[in-house]
Amino acid sequence: MAFSSLNKTEKETVHQCLKVILNESYIDDREFSTRLGFDRESLKQVLSLWPQLDDSEDGLIRLAINNCINEVCHGIDISPAEWKSWFTVSREDAKATYFKWAKLAGYSSTGIR
């Protein structure tokens, strides 16, 4: 499980990425499933499991972690002021968390899956 190998700060970064995608309107409801591969209700289900996220197999949890962090790091535009209201780490640290998680998950590259 890649997620369980992250440190506390990195896990919280993942949590913050999932929450911002769920709770903000950066991705319109009409595009949500197309861009992320699941709907908002499914993301709510993933967040309801927090902090016990088992990403050991391909499935919704792994997809949610990958695609939400990817959107935060590379897809949506979050202003610096908004960033500070959602995140306790810098953009660079969020990207580093994404790359670390992806490597631990066995991905040779990052991006939408």
C-alpha positions in Angstrom: 0.0 0.0 0.0 1.6 3.2 -1.2 -0.6 5.4 0.9 0.4 3.7 4.2 4.1 4.3 3.3 3.6 8.1 3.3 4.5 10.2 6.3 1.8 12.1 8.3 2.3 15.3 6.3 2.1 13.5 3.0 -1.0 11.7 4.0 -2.6 15.0 5.1 -1.7 16.4 1.7 -3.6 13.6 0.0 -6.5 14.2 2.3 -6.5 17.9 1.4 -6.4 17.2 -2.3 -9.4 14.8 -2.0 -11.3 17.4 0.0 -10.7 20.3 -2.3 -11.8 18.4 -5.4 -14.9 17.2 -3.6 -15.9 20.5 -2.0 -14.9 23.2 -4.4 -16.3 23.9 -7.9 -13.0 23.8 -9.8 -14.4 20.9 -11.8 -18.0 21.4 -13.0 -20.4 18.6 -12.1 -20.9 17.9 -15.8 -17.2 17.3 -16.3 -16.4 15.6 -13.0 -16.9 11.9 -14.0 -15.2 12.4 -17.3 -12.1 14.1 -15.8 -11.8 12.0 -12.7 -13.3 8.6 -13.6 -15.8 8.6 -10.8 -18.5 10.9 -9.4 -18.7 13.1 -6.4 -20.6 10.6 -4.4 -17.9 8.0 -4.9 -15.3 10.5 -3.7 -17.4 11.1 -0.6 -17.3 7.3 0.0 -13.5 7.4 -0.3 -13.3 10.3 2.2 -15.6 8.5 4.6 -12.9 5.8 4.9 -10.2 8.4 6.0 -7.6 7.7 7.3 -7.9 4.0 6.5 -7.3 4.2 2.7 -6.3 0.9 1.2 -4.8 1.6 -2.2 -3.1 -1.8 -2.5 -5.2 -2.7 -5.5 -6.4 -0.9 -8.6 -9.9 0.4 -7.8 -11.7 3.5 -6.6 -9.3 4.5 -3.8 -6.2 4.3 -5.9 -8.0 6.1 -8.8 -9.3 8.8 -6.4 -5.8 9.5 -4.9 -4.1 9.6 -8.3 -6.7 11.6 -10.2 -7.4 14.1 -7.4 -3.7 14.8 -6.7 -3.1 15.1 -10.5 -5.9 17.6 -10.9 -4.6 19.7 -8.0 -1.0 19.6 -9.2 -1.6 19.8 -13.0 -5.2 20.4 -13.9 -7.1 23.0 -12.0 -6.0 26.6 -11.3 -5.9 27.4 -7.6 -5.0 30.9 -6.7 -2.3 31.4 -4.0 -4.9 32.8 -1.6 -7.2 29.8 -2.2 -4.2 27.4 -1.9 -3.4 28.7 1.6 -7.0 28.2 2.7 -7.0 24.5 1.6 -3.4 23.3 2.0 -0.8 23.2 4.8 2.0 22.5 2.3 3.4 24.3 -0.8 2.5 23.4 -4.3 6.0 22.0 -4.7 5.5 19.8 -1.7 2.1 18.6 -3.0 3.8 17.6 -6.3 6.6 15.8 -4.4 3.9 13.9 -2.5 2.2 13.0 -5.7 5.5 11.7 -7.3 6.4 9.8 -4.2 3.0 8.1 -3.9 3.0 7.3 -7.6 6.4 5.6 -7.4 5.3 3.7 -4.3 2.2 2.6 -6.2 4.3 1.2 -9.0 3.5 3.8 -11.6 6.3 4.8 -14.0 4.7 8.1 -14.7 2.0 10.3 -13.2 -1.3 11.6 -14.7 -4.9 10.7 -15.1 -5.6 6.9 -15.1 
